[in-house]
Amino acid sequence: MMFVAVSPVCPTTDLSRTMAFWERLGFERDFADHPDLRQATYAGVRRETLELHLQTFTLDQIQTTQTMAMRIRLESRIALEA
């Protein structure tokens, strides 16, 4: 089994502002679930081989959710189940 990538999923209440923060640190926008970041709720930034995912939560949600999650990508789910 080969792990392809592990990406932290960081919570945010302001995706546009958070994306701007990471861009100032040299990261580039990799993807978003909506072309207009003001309407997006999930996005990713990348710098070389580093990838961070950002997920929007309301203030109420962020108080009751985990502080960070992980996204693990595999070559094959079947290999993991073996």
DSSP file (Angstrom, degrees, kcal/mol; ACC not computed):
  #  RESIDUE AA STRUCTURE BP1 BP2  ACC     N-H-->O    O-->H-N    N-H-->O    O-->H-N    TCO  KAPPA ALPHA  PHI   PSI    X-CA   Y-CA   Z-CA
    1    1 A M              0   0    0      0, 0.0     2,-0.5     0, 0.0    76,-0.0   0.000 360.0 360.0 360.0 136.0    0.0    0.0    0.0
    2    2 A M        -     0   0    0     74,-0.1    73,-2.1     0, 0.0     2,-0.4  -0.962 360.0-142.5-119.1 123.7    1.3    3.4   -0.9
    3    3 A F  E     -A   74   0A   0     -2,-0.5    71,-0.3    71,-0.2     3,-0.1  -0.688  12.7-168.8 -76.8 132.7    0.2    6.6    0.8
    4    4 A V  E     -     0   0A   0     69,-2.7     2,-0.3    -2,-0.4    70,-0.2   0.870  61.2 -20.6 -90.1 -44.2   -0.1    9.3   -1.7
    5    5 A A  E     -A   73   0A   0     68,-1.6    68,-3.2     2,-0.0     2,-0.4  -0.985  42.8-149.2-163.9 152.1   -0.5   12.3    0.6
    6    6 A V  E     -A   72   0A   0     -2,-0.3    45,-0.3    66,-0.2    66,-0.2  -0.994  24.2-174.7-125.3 122.7   -1.5   13.4    4.0
    7    7 A S  E     -A   71   0A   0     64,-3.1    64,-2.8    -2,-0.4     2,-0.2  -0.968  21.6-132.1-123.8 123.3   -3.1   16.9    4.2
    8    8 A P  E     -A   70   0A   0      0, 0.0    45,-2.8     0, 0.0     2,-0.7  -0.501  16.0-145.3 -67.4 141.1   -4.1   18.8    7.3
    9    9 A V  E     -Ab  69  53A   0     60,-3.1    60,-2.1    43,-0.2    45,-0.2  -0.927  18.6-161.6-110.0 106.6   -7.6   20.3    7.1
   10   10 A C  E     - b   0  54A   0     43,-3.2    45,-2.5    -2,-0.7    58,-0.2  -0.736  12.9-128.0 -95.5 132.4   -7.5   23.5    9.0
   11   11 A P  E     + b   0  55A   0      0, 0.0     2,-0.3     0, 0.0    45,-0.2  -0.483  31.6 173.3 -76.8 148.5  -10.7   25.2   10.2
   12   12 A T  E     - b   0  56A   0     43,-2.1    45,-2.7    -2,-0.2     3,-0.2  -0.987  34.4-155.8-148.5 154.6  -11.4   28.8    9.4
   13   13 A T  S    S+     0   0    0     -2,-0.3     2,-0.3     1,-0.2    46,-0.1   0.472  96.2  40.1-104.6  -6.9  -14.2   31.3    9.7
   14   14 A D     >  -     0   0    0      1,-0.1     4,-2.4    44,-0.1    -1,-0.2  -0.766  63.5-177.8-143.8  92.0  -13.0   33.5    6.8
   15   15 A L  H  > S+     0   0    0     -2,-0.3     4,-2.8    25,-0.2     5,-0.2   0.885  83.1  52.6 -62.9 -42.0  -11.7   31.5    3.9
   16   16 A S  H  > S+     0   0    0     21,-0.2     4,-2.1     1,-0.2    -1,-0.2   0.928 112.9  44.6 -59.9 -45.7  -10.7   34.6    1.8
   17   17 A R  H  > S+     0   0    0      2,-0.2     4,-1.9     1,-0.2    -1,-0.2   0.894 114.0  49.6 -66.4 -40.8   -8.6   36.0    4.7
   18   18 A T  H  X S+     0   0    0     -4,-2.4     4,-2.1     2,-0.2    -2,-0.2   0.908 110.1  50.6 -66.5 -41.7   -7.1   32.7    5.5
   19   19 A M  H  X S+     0   0    0     -4,-2.8     4,-2.4     1,-0.2    -2,-0.2   0.915 109.0  52.0 -61.1 -42.5   -6.1   32.1    1.8
   20   20 A A  H  X S+     0   0    0     -4,-2.1     4,-2.0    -5,-0.2    -1,-0.2   0.889 107.0  54.1 -61.3 -39.7   -4.5   35.6    1.7
   21   21 A F  H  X S+     0   0    0     -4,-1.9     4,-0.8     1,-0.2    -1,-0.2   0.948 111.5  43.3 -58.5 -50.7   -2.5   34.7    4.8
   22   22 A W  H  <>S+     0   0    0     -4,-2.1     5,-2.2     1,-0.2     3,-0.5   0.848 110.2  56.4 -68.0 -33.4   -1.1   31.5    3.2
   23   23 A E  H ><5S+     0   0    0     -4,-2.4     3,-1.7     1,-0.2    -1,-0.2   0.873 101.7  56.8 -65.1 -36.1   -0.4   33.3   -0.1
   24   24 A R  H 3<5S+     0   0    0     -4,-2.0    -1,-0.2     1,-0.3    -2,-0.2   0.774 103.5  55.8 -63.7 -24.3    1.7   35.9    1.7
   25   25 A L  T 3<5S-     0   0    0     -4,-0.8    -1,-0.3    -3,-0.5    -2,-0.2   0.287 130.9 -94.6 -90.8   9.9    3.8   32.9    3.0
   26   26 A G  T < 5S+     0   0    0     -3,-1.7    -3,-0.2     1,-0.3     2,-0.2   0.489  81.5 134.5  94.5   3.9    4.4   31.8   -0.6
   27   27 A F      < -     0   0    0     -5,-2.2     2,-0.4    -6,-0.1    -1,-0.3  -0.526  42.6-144.3 -81.7 154.3    1.6   29.3   -1.0
   28   28 A E  E     -C   46   0A   0     18,-3.0    18,-2.5    -2,-0.2     2,-0.3  -0.906  26.3 -98.2-118.0 148.5   -0.6   29.2   -4.1
   29   29 A R  E     +C   45   0A   0     -2,-0.4    16,-0.3    16,-0.2     3,-0.1  -0.479  39.5 177.3 -63.2 126.1   -4.3   28.5   -4.5
   30   30 A D  E     -     0   0A   0     14,-3.0     2,-0.3     1,-0.4    15,-0.2   0.807  58.8 -24.8-100.4 -41.3   -4.6   24.9   -5.6
   31   31 A F  E     -C   44   0A   0     13,-1.4    13,-2.5     3,-0.0    -1,-0.4  -0.980  49.7-168.1-163.9 163.9   -8.3   24.4   -5.6
   32   32 A A  E     -C   43   0A   0     -2,-0.3    11,-0.2    11,-0.3     5,-0.0  -0.965  32.6-123.9-155.9 153.0  -11.6   25.6   -4.2
   33   33 A D  S    S+     0   0    0      9,-2.4    10,-0.1    -2,-0.3     3,-0.1   0.459 102.3  29.6 -81.2   1.4  -15.2   24.3   -4.2
   34   34 A H  S    S-     0   0    0      8,-0.2     6,-0.2     1,-0.1    -1,-0.1  -0.950  76.4-131.1-154.1 139.2  -16.3   27.6   -5.7
   35   35 A P  S    S+     0   0    0      0, 0.0     2,-0.8     0, 0.0    -1,-0.1   0.819  98.9  66.9 -62.4 -29.8  -14.5   30.1   -8.0
   36   36 A D  S >> S-     0   0    0      1,-0.1     3,-2.3    -3,-0.1     4,-1.0  -0.833  75.8-154.8 -93.2 110.8  -15.5   33.0   -5.8
   37   37 A L  T 34 S+     0   0    0     -2,-0.8   -21,-0.2     1,-0.3   -22,-0.2   0.749  91.3  67.1 -59.8 -23.5  -13.8   32.5   -2.4
   38   38 A R  T 34 S+     0   0    0      1,-0.2    -1,-0.3   -23,-0.1   -23,-0.1   0.743 111.1  35.3 -67.9 -19.9  -16.5   34.5   -0.7
   39   39 A Q  T <4 S+     0   0    0     -3,-2.3    -2,-0.2    -5,-0.1    -1,-0.2   0.508  98.1 102.8-107.6  -8.8  -18.8   31.7   -1.5
   40   40 A A     <  -     0   0    0     -4,-1.0   -25,-0.2    -6,-0.2   -24,-0.1  -0.406  42.1-177.2 -75.1 151.2  -16.4   28.8   -1.1
   41   41 A T  S    S+     0   0    0      1,-0.3    15,-3.0    -2,-0.1     2,-0.3   0.456  72.0  36.7-122.0 -10.0  -16.4   26.6    1.9
   42   42 A Y  E     + D   0  55A   0     13,-0.2    -9,-2.4    -8,-0.0    -1,-0.3  -0.985  66.5 151.2-147.5 132.4  -13.4   24.3    1.2
   43   43 A A  E     -CD  32  54A   0     11,-2.4    11,-3.5    -2,-0.3     2,-0.3  -0.954  25.6-139.7-153.9 168.5  -10.1   25.1   -0.5
   44   44 A G  E     -CD  31  53A   0    -13,-2.5   -14,-3.0    -2,-0.3   -13,-1.4  -0.985   4.8-160.5-138.2 149.6   -6.5   24.1   -0.7
   45   45 A V  E     -CD  29  52A   0      7,-2.5     7,-2.4    -2,-0.3     2,-0.4  -0.915  11.4-163.7-124.1 154.4   -3.2   25.8   -0.9
   46   46 A R  E     -CD  28  51A   0    -18,-2.5   -18,-3.0    -2,-0.3     2,-0.3  -0.994  16.3-179.2-141.2 143.6    0.1   24.4   -2.1
   47   47 A R  E >  S- D   0  50A   0      3,-2.3     3,-2.6    -2,-0.4     2,-0.3  -0.894  71.9 -52.9-142.1 112.3    3.8   25.3   -1.9
   48   48 A E  T 3  S-     0   0    0     -2,-0.3    -1,-0.0     1,-0.3   -21,-0.0  -0.427 125.5 -16.5  54.0-117.1    6.2   22.8   -3.5
   49   49 A T  T 3  S+     0   0    0     -2,-0.3     2,-0.4    -3,-0.1    -1,-0.3   0.436 116.1 101.3 -95.8   1.3    5.2   19.5   -2.0
   50   50 A L  E <   - D   0  47A   0     -3,-2.6    -3,-2.3   -43,-0.0     2,-0.4  -0.707  48.7-177.1 -88.7 135.4    3.3   20.9    1.0
   51   51 A E  E     - D   0  46A   0     -2,-0.4     2,-0.4   -45,-0.3    -5,-0.2  -0.996   6.1-174.1-135.4 129.4   -0.5   21.0    0.7
   52   52 A L  E     - D   0  45A   0     -7,-2.4    -7,-2.5    -2,-0.4     2,-0.4  -0.968  11.5-151.0-120.9 138.2   -3.0   22.4    3.2
   53   53 A H  E     -bD   9  44A   0    -45,-2.8   -43,-3.2    -2,-0.4     2,-0.4  -0.876   9.7-157.9-106.2 143.5   -6.8   22.1    3.1
   54   54 A L  E     -bD  10  43A   0    -11,-3.5   -11,-2.4    -2,-0.4     2,-0.4  -0.981   6.2-169.5-125.3 129.3   -9.0   24.9    4.6
   55   55 A Q  E     -bD  11  42A   0    -45,-2.5   -43,-2.1    -2,-0.4     2,-0.3  -0.975  18.4-129.8-125.2 133.0  -12.6   24.3    5.6
   56   56 A T  E     +b   12   0A   0    -15,-3.0     2,-0.3    -2,-0.4   -43,-0.2  -0.600  27.5 175.2 -83.9 136.3  -15.0   27.1    6.6
   57   57 A F        -     0   0    0    -45,-2.7     2,-0.1    -2,-0.3    -2,-0.0  -0.963  30.8-116.0-131.5 151.0  -17.1   26.8    9.8
   58   58 A T     >  -     0   0    0     -2,-0.3     4,-2.6     1,-0.1     5,-0.2  -0.375  38.9-102.8 -73.9 166.6  -19.4   29.3   11.4
   59   59 A L  H  > S+     0   0    0      1,-0.2     4,-0.9     2,-0.2    -1,-0.1   0.894 124.7  49.3 -59.1 -39.7  -18.5   30.7   14.8
   60   60 A D  H  > S+     0   0    0      1,-0.2     4,-0.6     2,-0.2     3,-0.4   0.921 112.3  47.5 -65.1 -43.6  -20.9   28.3   16.5
   61   61 A Q  H >> S+     0   0    0      1,-0.2     3,-1.3     2,-0.2     4,-1.1   0.898 105.9  57.6 -64.7 -40.5  -19.6   25.3   14.6
   62   62 A I  H 3< S+     0   0    0     -4,-2.6    -1,-0.2     1,-0.3    -2,-0.2   0.761 101.0  57.8 -66.5 -23.5  -16.0   26.1   15.3
   63   63 A Q  H 3< S+     0   0    0     -4,-0.9    -1,-0.3    -3,-0.4    -2,-0.2   0.727 116.0  34.4 -76.2 -20.8  -16.6   26.0   19.0
   64   64 A T  H << S+     0   0    0     -3,-1.3    -2,-0.2    -4,-0.6    -1,-0.2   0.422 105.1  80.7-114.5   0.4  -18.0   22.4   18.8
   65   65 A T  S  < S-     0   0    0     -4,-1.1    -8,-0.0     1,-0.2     2,-0.0  -0.491  89.6 -82.0-100.6 173.0  -15.8   20.9   16.1
   66   66 A Q        -     0   0    0     -2,-0.2    -1,-0.2     1,-0.1     3,-0.1  -0.304  34.7-125.0 -66.2 158.2  -12.3   19.5   16.1
   67   67 A T  S    S-     0   0    0      1,-0.3     2,-0.3    -3,-0.1    -1,-0.1   0.791  87.7  -3.2 -79.0 -26.7   -9.5   21.9   15.9
   68   68 A M        -     0   0    0    -58,-0.2    -1,-0.3     2,-0.0     2,-0.3  -0.971  62.2-159.9-160.8 150.0   -8.0   20.2   12.9
   69   69 A A  E     -A    9   0A   0    -60,-2.1   -60,-3.1    -2,-0.3     2,-0.4  -0.755  16.3-129.1-122.7 172.2   -8.6   17.1   10.8
   70   70 A M  E     -A    8   0A   0    -62,-0.3     2,-0.6    -2,-0.3    -2,-0.0  -0.974   6.2-153.8-124.7 140.7   -6.4   15.1    8.4
   71   71 A R  E     -A    7   0A   0    -64,-2.8   -64,-3.1    -2,-0.4     2,-0.6  -0.969  14.2-166.4-112.2 118.2   -7.1   14.0    4.9
   72   72 A I  E     -A    6   0A   0     -2,-0.6     2,-0.5   -66,-0.2   -66,-0.2  -0.922   1.3-162.8-109.9 122.0   -5.2   10.8    3.9
   73   73 A R  E     -A    5   0A   0    -68,-3.2   -69,-2.7    -2,-0.6   -68,-1.6  -0.893   8.3-169.6-107.7 131.8   -5.0    9.9    0.2
   74   74 A L  E     -A    3   0A   0     -2,-0.5   -71,-0.2   -71,-0.3     3,-0.2  -0.775  32.9-126.4-115.3 158.4   -4.1    6.4   -0.8
   75   75 A E  S    S+     0   0    0    -73,-2.1     2,-0.3     1,-0.3    -1,-0.1   0.897 100.4   6.4 -65.5 -39.5   -3.2    4.8   -4.2
   76   76 A S     >  -     0   0    0    -74,-0.3     4,-0.9     1,-0.1    -1,-0.3  -0.971  53.0-154.8-150.2 127.8   -5.9    2.2   -3.5
   77   77 A R  H  > S+     0   0    0     -2,-0.3     4,-1.5     1,-0.2     3,-0.2   0.819  99.2  64.1 -67.8 -30.3   -8.5    1.8   -0.8
   78   78 A I  H  > S+     0   0    0      1,-0.2     4,-0.9     2,-0.2    -1,-0.2   0.888  97.7  54.4 -61.7 -40.0   -8.5   -1.9   -1.6
   79   79 A A  H  4 S+     0   0    0      1,-0.2     3,-0.4     2,-0.2    -1,-0.2   0.858 105.9  53.0 -63.1 -34.9   -4.8   -2.2   -0.4
   80   80 A L  H  < S+     0   0    0     -4,-0.9    -1,-0.2     1,-0.2    -2,-0.2   0.864 108.3  50.0 -67.7 -36.0   -5.8   -0.6    2.9
   81   81 A E  H  <        0   0    0     -4,-1.5    -1,-0.2     1,-0.2    -2,-0.2   0.631 360.0 360.0 -78.7 -13.8   -8.5   -3.2    3.5
   82   82 A A     <        0   0    0     -4,-0.9    -1,-0.2    -3,-0.4    -2,-0.1   0.483 360.0 360.0 -71.9 360.0   -6.2   -6.1    2.7
